[in-house]
Every structure is written in C-alpha cells, then in structure tokens.
Amino acid sequence: MSDELPEQFDLVVIGTGFPESCIAAAASRIGKTVLHIDPNDYYGDVWSSFNLEALNQLLEQPSPSLLNASYTWHDAATETNWTREALLAKSRRFSLDLCPRIAYSNGELVKLLIKSNICRYAEFRALDHVCMLYNDELVSVPCSRSDVFNTKTLSIVEKRLLMKFLTACADNGEDKCNEDTLAFRGRTFQEYLEAQKVTPKIASCVLQAIAMCNANTSFEVGMQRTQRFLGSLGRYGNTPFLFPMYGCGELPQCFCRLCAVYGGIYCLKRSVDNICQATDSQELLLSSAGKTLRATHVVSAPGYLPGMVCELQPHISRGLFIASSALGSEELNKGGGGVNLLRLLADEGKREAVLLQLSHYSGTCPEGLFIFHLTTPAVSNDPAADLAVFTSQIFKAPAPQILYSAYFTLTTPTNTALSPVKSVYCTAAPAYELDYDAAIENAHQIFSQLYTDAEFLPRAPDPEEIVVEGEDPSALNENSLPEDLRAQLQEMDITE
Amino acid sequence: MEDYKFLFKIVLVGNAGVGKTCLVRRFTQGLFPPGQGATIGVDFMIKTVEVEGEKIKLQIWDTAGQERFRSITQSYYRSAHALILVYDISCQPTFDCLPDWLREIQEYANSKVLKILVGNKTDRDDREIPTQIGEEFAKQHDMYFLETSAKEAENVERLFYEIAAELISQARSKDGSSAAAAAAAARQADTGSSIGLSSLSAKAAQSNCCGGSGSGSSTSQAG
C-alpha cells in the first residue's frame, strides 16, 4: 500500500500479545498516538490461536518463547473417519490456543471488557461443567443452587453440608469475622475444610474445583478463591466461567481493534532492528525496515527488543490433544459435547494442572471433535514428561479417541524487564493462571508508569452516542449521550 | 427490548481510499464527505431499515484503518452475516488486490457469509475498470455485484436494502446454508448459543447470593 507510515509517535508497542494489546488500546484511548507492530504475520504472539496447519508449522520451527515442541498423529488408533487427511482438510476450522484461559464471569477480564466497552468485540461460551476426579471417576461439581439440588453426585445430606459450607464462605469477611475462622488464619485451607466435618467427597469438590487449592494453599487464599468462584455464579450459564468463542487468540485482537478505532496504526510483519536514545531530545529512535521512527515510549513483549539478551527458562508445560470423543459420561457432554473444566492434582496435591475440554460449540474445532488443553507449571524441559502424571489420570479406559497430540514449553525471561534503554518497558510472559488477572495487572502497571493518573481503559461510547459533525445533536435523545455529557445536562436541569 | 426483528452484522473490506467509510456515512447519516476527525472512536454504525414490513437493524462495521498495512484482525470477520468488498472503479490497483482480499475472507470469515462486490466512485470520469469486468469477477467468485457512488448517493441505499432483503430471506429459509440462517437457528437452539457480554451486562447486575440463581438461566443472545 502506498501510504507511508508517520514518523513520530507517543508510544510504539512491539508484539500484539495480550498485555501489549491492552497497553496499546489504553494509550490510544486517552489520545496518545500509537504504532503497534508485530514481527509475525498474525496477531497475538504466544497469546494467539492457530489453525491446525499453522500450529504444526509453528511447532516445527520453535522460537525462544516456545520450546521443546513436538506433535504426533495417532493414525493407527483411528477407528473413525478422522484420518490425518480429514483433519488437515478442516484445518481452518480449528482455533488452537497456545495459552488457553477461561474467565470468571465476574473476574478482572470480564470487568475490564465491560468497563471499557471492548466487550462489543467479543463473544463467549459459558462453560457447561466444572468437573473433578473422584475415586477415578469424572463427575460434575454442582455449581448453581439448582445444580446442587438436581445432582446425583451428592447425597441429600451432602447437599445440605455443601450449601451450608458455601454459605459460610460467602459470608466470611473482614466485617463479619467470627471466632470459627479467626482460628484458621495462617493455616491451610485444607485444615479449615477438615474442621468443618464435611465428607471426603465434598472436601474434594471444594479443594479441587471451587477453591482451586492444593495441600499447601493458605486459608486466606483458599477463602478468597472460593468467594471469587461464588461471586461469578448465576451470571451467565450454569458455571462461573466463560470461554471466548473462536479461542483466546480473539482477546488481544479485541483490544487492538479498540486501539485502531481510536487512531492506533497497525503493522504486522514489522520488527524493530535497533533502539537508541536520541541525542537531541528525550525521545527514542527506532530503526525499522530502513526507516527511523521517533517515540516517547516503547513497550515490548519479552524477546522482541533488539540488543536485549534475554535468558529464558521453561515456565509452562502444555499438552494439546484433538480427539473424536469427549472425556467423561454422556451426562457431562449433552447435546454433542460440553465445554468443560477439570483441575487435576498430583504428587499429593503439590502439583496441579488444568484441563480444558472444548467442543465445537466453542468455535474452535469442527463438529464431532474435541480439543483437550492441558496446562501445568513447567518442572523440566520435557513437557510430555511434566504432564505424564496428569494424562495418565484422564486418558485411561474408557479413554477418548486421541487423533493428534502436541507438546510444547512456554518460556519466561529469567531477568525481567532489564531493558538496555531507559523508557523502554517490557511486558511479562504468560503466567500460569486460569484467568487474565496477572496479565491485566501487568498491563495496567506499565500503563500507569507511562501515564500517571490517566484512567486505564475508560468506557468507549457506543456508536449511537457519538455526535458527528454536521448532525443535529437535538435529534438525539438524552439517553444516547455519553455519560459525562448526560451528567452535565442533568446538573443544568437541577440548577435551573 | 429494542424494537427490531433481526440484527445483521455487515463488514466492509477493501484497500484504503476506496470509499468504505464514505459508503457507510452516506447510508447511515446522509453525509459526504464525512468529517475526517469524526471517524475517531466510531467503529460501527447502526441503521434500522424496514424491509417487507419488518424492522431490521443493520450494524455496519468499518476497518478502523487496519487495512492500510494489511493488518486487519481476523476477529473483525467473525460472525459477519454479509461482507462488502469495495474497490475504486477509477483505480486499477484496488481492483488488482481483490484476490488477496478474497483469500483473507476465505481464511477468516464464515464460509456461508453473503458476499457483495462493490465498485465505488461511479461519479468519477476517469474510470479504469469497466462495469463488465467487475461483473465478471463477481460472478466468478459467487458474489453479488453493484456499482455505487457515495458522493452522488447513487445505489448506496439500494446496496444496503438489497443486502437486508437477502439476509431476511436467508434467515427465513432456515436451511442452514447461510450465515444468517445459521444465526437464526442458533438463537433458537440453546446449546449452540454464545454470549455477548454487552447484551447481558444488564443481566449480570442481577443479585447472586451463595449458590447463585442457576435455575432456568438460559444463555439467549440478543443478536
């Protein structure tokens, strides 16, 4: 395209992963001129989703942020029509995440999307079931009140105990601290749970799925997580979780779209070869594709900064499986397949993994297939070995028919954000988390360092609310005005 | 609830400068040329039209400038019911890029999306692409075809009304062979529905005590 890139920006962002995209959107939203580039020809960096062919290509050419990659076709075991050729023929129907996440319905991501109005770019699927393994059996953890009453997993006595326990957790708080819970400060959540005299089955429900604890989780953290779970219930669907339609790779793009709508310039397949401090000003000079750009600030994903030596260590071990049958009973996969969550524990509760089952309802695979995303904190450079203790728990008779499997390691820099030049900021690599809390916190923190006191992603008005030049504003009714204008009008009404 | 029977998402693509924003502005606001500064912060326009006695809400999305360096987000194409591919009849390179755009559409858009090829700027007297060439290209690629002038308001209303009419008849046929029909069907079958947070953010304000109010919570979608 003929038109030339401007040369001067308030902010240049390198990498279109989740935190970088948040920062780009937030800066653009408050009127900063933003250039957002990515050396790749796709959005999202390691936060992206790929079709099947593209994922295989990526795994064949590992990058510093993605190591120890391999994939395998399980043709021999196939009794279905899903041969390798059949899968590849539908390659584009897949949306395979490197960093699969789910969002609490009342969590930081959903709050940020609603607050900023970026939610208009995203669609979600409510998770169908939160599961747990109990006595080697995969069962659904009752989430909503009606679930608790209808479930066959628990006896009537257990239902009462569970409701009583959860009610107590929901009521627990600073203002209502009672002697019961005070005694558990500084102890583990498991100890608290044991003292409540719940049955082992309920203890499993709470530890594995609701409080997301292991044996060492403190009472405070366990209580906080339980409350987060409870606080996200009853909003959308039957579980407290949402999954972004078409995969998590959509989310960074939603932020990029907002950035662009507010004037941010986008350039994929573009990298920066050199960054240095300008001699005549506080600005940074970036050379990119033979051109010199001037920027007040630069934010970059780890690994994309020229001249920055970054030692990387294994951070997250990932397994990705495509199967022609679902995990667990028909009950857990009604209507052709659920989007289900299962948290797994191993090594006496010291290690954990998250398994996410996606059916075609999530928009990430063709009908009749299922994707299993398995994620655990890395303990070695061998993701398959890291995950073996978890795959052995789930992929055993009656095991889902696995057609394809892939393993890889996501890395993180050992020395964080040691940039060679001042006023260059480095975002964090994906953390091991279920939701996006740490990523949002990282983006918010960098944004606050760049623009002290500026609001992080204030609400973008809806199209109906924007008064366009030449249009008669009186034709719009009061409700279609932006909030600040409406408030002004109301004040005028009062003073009159 | 708002007063409309269907909501359709229409997205525009095509090279920078072919007049995408002008087409949208001409149709939704009757303006030409649109104030340049006014584009900031606007990413789609809404217009309610009446076709065959039905009120139809059209949500028309513009590229937000991401086409300048060929960096349109794939999420832009998601859940579009119709896709308008625009070129400038007085600028050969914008026509030559159409195969590139089709490749991108094929990659990211729903395969059943309604596609319309539009040759804009018929008001110009330095035409480089004859109508027939555009027509043939559209035919080859299974697209509807229309020439417009956003400046003279020629065929602009017709373009959007015909899209609306076609989408309605698709939605009514419910044979699943079109994006609009699939969307209508998905809205009825609870299992396949997805959630837009904006349409449900009001619902999210419902109180939820311990255990939540799970009973009967269906995940219906406004559009």
Chai-1 contact restraints between the chains, C-beta under 6 A:
chainA,res_idxA,chainB,res_idxB,connection_type,confidence,min_distance_angstrom,max_distance_angstrom,comment,restraint_id
A,M1,B,R68,contact,1.0,0.0,6.0,A-B,restraint_1
A,Y43,B,T73,contact,1.0,0.0,6.0,A-B,restraint_2
A,L113,B,L197,contact,1.0,0.0,6.0,A-B,restraint_3
A,I114,B,L197,contact,1.0,0.0,6.0,A-B,restraint_4
A,I114,B,S201,contact,1.0,0.0,6.0,A-B,restraint_5
A,C119,B,L197,contact,1.0,0.0,6.0,A-B,restraint_6
A,C119,B,S198,contact,1.0,0.0,6.0,A-B,restraint_7
A,R120,B,S198,contact,1.0,0.0,6.0,A-B,restraint_8
A,E123,B,S194,contact,1.0,0.0,6.0,A-B,restraint_9
A,E123,B,G196,contact,1.0,0.0,6.0,A-B,restraint_10
A,F124,B,I195,contact,1.0,0.0,6.0,A-B,restraint_11
A,R125,B,S194,contact,1.0,0.0,6.0,A-B,restraint_12
A,A126,B,T219,contact,1.0,0.0,6.0,A-B,restraint_13
A,S144,B,G212,contact,1.0,0.0,6.0,A-B,restraint_14
A,S144,B,G214,contact,1.0,0.0,6.0,A-B,restraint_15
A,R145,B,G211,contact,1.0,0.0,6.0,A-B,restraint_16
A,R145,B,G214,contact,1.0,0.0,6.0,A-B,restraint_17
A,S146,B,G214,contact,1.0,0.0,6.0,A-B,restraint_18
A,S146,B,S215,contact,1.0,0.0,6.0,A-B,restraint_19
A,D147,B,G214,contact,1.0,0.0,6.0,A-B,restraint_20
A,L166,B,C210,contact,1.0,0.0,6.0,A-B,restraint_21
A,T167,B,C210,contact,1.0,0.0,6.0,A-B,restraint_22
A,A170,B,C210,contact,1.0,0.0,6.0,A-B,restraint_23
A,L230,B,C210,contact,1.0,0.0,6.0,A-B,restraint_24
A,L233,B,N208,contact,1.0,0.0,6.0,A-B,restraint_25
A,L233,B,G212,contact,1.0,0.0,6.0,A-B,restraint_26
A,G234,B,N208,contact,1.0,0.0,6.0,A-B,restraint_27
A,G234,B,G212,contact,1.0,0.0,6.0,A-B,restraint_28
A,G234,B,S213,contact,1.0,0.0,6.0,A-B,restraint_29
A,G234,B,G214,contact,1.0,0.0,6.0,A-B,restraint_30
A,R235,B,A204,contact,1.0,0.0,6.0,A-B,restraint_31
A,Y236,B,I195,contact,1.0,0.0,6.0,A-B,restraint_32
A,G237,B,T219,contact,1.0,0.0,6.0,A-B,restraint_33
A,N238,B,G214,contact,1.0,0.0,6.0,A-B,restraint_34
A,M245,B,S194,contact,1.0,0.0,6.0,A-B,restraint_35
A,E250,B,S75,contact,1.0,0.0,6.0,A-B,restraint_36
A,Q253,B,T73,contact,1.0,0.0,6.0,A-B,restraint_37
A,Q253,B,S75,contact,1.0,0.0,6.0,A-B,restraint_38
A,C256,B,T73,contact,1.0,0.0,6.0,A-B,restraint_39
A,R257,B,T73,contact,1.0,0.0,6.0,A-B,restraint_40
A,A260,B,A64,contact,1.0,0.0,6.0,A-B,restraint_41
A,A260,B,G65,contact,1.0,0.0,6.0,A-B,restraint_42
A,A260,B,Q66,contact,1.0,0.0,6.0,A-B,restraint_43
A,V261,B,D43,contact,1.0,0.0,6.0,A-B,restraint_44
A,V261,B,A64,contact,1.0,0.0,6.0,A-B,restraint_45
A,Y262,B,G41,contact,1.0,0.0,6.0,A-B,restraint_46
A,G263,B,I40,contact,1.0,0.0,6.0,A-B,restraint_47
A,Y266,B,Q66,contact,1.0,0.0,6.0,A-B,restraint_48
A,Y266,B,S71,contact,1.0,0.0,6.0,A-B,restraint_49
A,C267,B,F69,contact,1.0,0.0,6.0,A-B,restraint_50
A,C267,B,S71,contact,1.0,0.0,6.0,A-B,restraint_51
A,L268,B,S71,contact,1.0,0.0,6.0,A-B,restraint_52
A,G335,B,T191,contact,1.0,0.0,6.0,A-B,restraint_53
A,P463,B,V42,contact,1.0,0.0,6.0,A-B,restraint_54
A,P463,B,F44,contact,1.0,0.0,6.0,A-B,restraint_55
A,P463,B,M45,contact,1.0,0.0,6.0,A-B,restraint_56
A,P463,B,I46,contact,1.0,0.0,6.0,A-B,restraint_57
A,I466,B,V42,contact,1.0,0.0,6.0,A-B,restraint_58
A,V468,B,A38,contact,1.0,0.0,6.0,A-B,restraint_59
A,E469,B,G35,contact,1.0,0.0,6.0,A-B,restraint_60
A,E469,B,A38,contact,1.0,0.0,6.0,A-B,restraint_61
A,G470,B,L31,contact,1.0,0.0,6.0,A-B,restraint_62
